[in-house]
Amino acid sequence: MAETAKLIALLSNPQVRELIDFRKLKASDTLKDIAEFAAEHALASGDRTYISRVLDIFKNTKDFDRLLKWFCLRTALETTLIDGNLKFNKSDNAPNREIALRPFLNPIPTKPQVHKKSSNRVVKPIVENPAKKKKKKHKRIDLLDSWAMLPGSYGTGKRR
């Protein structure tokens, strides 16, 4: 436990944090170990400093919200943001010790349901082009004044 606390302190150092590859840290067992340690420590003693330090490691990453949600469900805490700092409060729910960290950090993307007929072809979305010009309607032509009339036939003069 002392080694895990030292590891959390080392990873929360800003100089070391610049060198961390967060994809590899997220996939490693080290993150699982330090997150479990921080959650168990918070449940046993009520001290939430290790949770804050672990969250500070992931402060500007896309996994921050998922990790925060996992800590809240795991330790039965609620968070509020006060002046840019997270404040933890106890919630009415019971802590859930069976929640695993991996499903929260690596969500399975849901694929849209595809019908069997359309699985063989690519379906393109129908997008109406707003710049598409409408066809002009043809001008109505009076048959008596038509250009198709032969010269000298009845009604070749102007209509009156």
N, C-alpha and C positions, 0 to 999 in steps of 0.2 A: 504494500500500500504506500509505503514511503517513496518507492521508486516511481510509482504512478503520479504521486503528487509532485515530485521533482520534474517528471516529464511534462506535466501540465504547465509548470512554471517555466520550463525551458521553451516550450512551444508558444507560450503567450508573450515571450520576449519579442519586441518589434523588429530587432535586427535579425533574429532567426526566422520570423514570420515571412520576411521578404524572400527567403530561400525555399520556402515550402511549396511543393507541387500538390495542390489541393485535390486533384483527381486521384493521385496515388495515396494520399492520406485518407481520403474517403473510402478507398477500396481496401485499405489495410486493416488488420486486426487491432492496431494501436489505437485508432479512433474508437473502436468498440470498447476497448479496455478502459480508456480514460473517461468515456461517456458513462459507462456502467459505474465506474468508481465515483464520479461526481454525483450521479443520481443516488447511489447507495449512501454516500456521505451526507447528502442533503436529507434523505429520509431518516437516517440514524441520528444525526445531531442537529438538524435544522439549519446548518451552515450552508449557504448557497454560493459561496465565493468560487468554488471549483466550477460550478455550472456557469457562472459569469465569465470565468477565464476561458473555458472551452468555447463558449459562444463568441468571445472576443477573438479567438483564433480564426473563426469563420465569419467575422464581422462584415466584410465587403464581398462575400461570395453569394452565389445563388442558392447555396445549401443552408444558409443561415436560418431562413424561415422554417424549413423542414426540421432542422435540428432543434430549434426552439419549441416547435410543436411536440416533438418527441419528448423533450424534457418536461414540458407541461403535462402531458398525459402520463408519463412514467412516474412523476413525483407528485402529481395532483396539485399543481401550482397554476396560478393565473398571473399573467404579466401585464404591466402597464408601462407606458413610456412617459417618463417625467424628465424634462429638460435633456433629452437625448440619451438618458440612462434607463436601463430596464429595471423595474422594481417587481419583485416576486411576492405574491400573496398566496396564502393557502386557499384552495377552492373547496367546495362542498363535496366533490367527488373523491372516491377512494383511489389511492395510487394503484396503477396497473403495472405490476412487476413482470408481466409476461410479454410486453410489447418489445419486439425486436427492432434494432436500429436500422438494419439493412433495408427493409422494405420502405422505410421513410426516406432514406437517402437515395435509393435507386428505385423510383416508382416505375412500374411497368406501363409503357405507353399503350393507351387503348387504341385499337385500330377501328376505323369505321366499318360497320357491317356492310358487306358487299353481297349482292345477290349472286346466285350461281351463274346466271346468264351473263352478267356483266363482269365476271372475274376474268374472262378471256380477252376483253377489250378494255381500253383505257377510256374512262368517261371524262369528258371535258366539261367544265362548268359552262353554263350558258350565260354569257355576259352581253348585255345590250350595249351597243356602241352609241354613246350619246351624240357623237359627231356624225352619225350616219344620216345622209341626206334623204329626205322623202322624195318620192317620184312626183314630178309635176303632172297634174291632170291636163289632158289635151283639151284645147279650146274647141268648143262645139262649133261645128260649121253648118250653116244653113244650106241644104241641098240645092235650093234655087239659086244661091249665089256661089255655088261650088266652082272651084277651079277645074273640075272634071267635066264641066259642060262643054259641049262642042260649040264652036262659033256658028252663029246663024240659026241656032235652034231656038225654040220658043222660050222666052223668058231670059234671054241673054242680056237684056238691059238691066238697069238698076231696078230694084224693087221699090214700089211706091206704096 
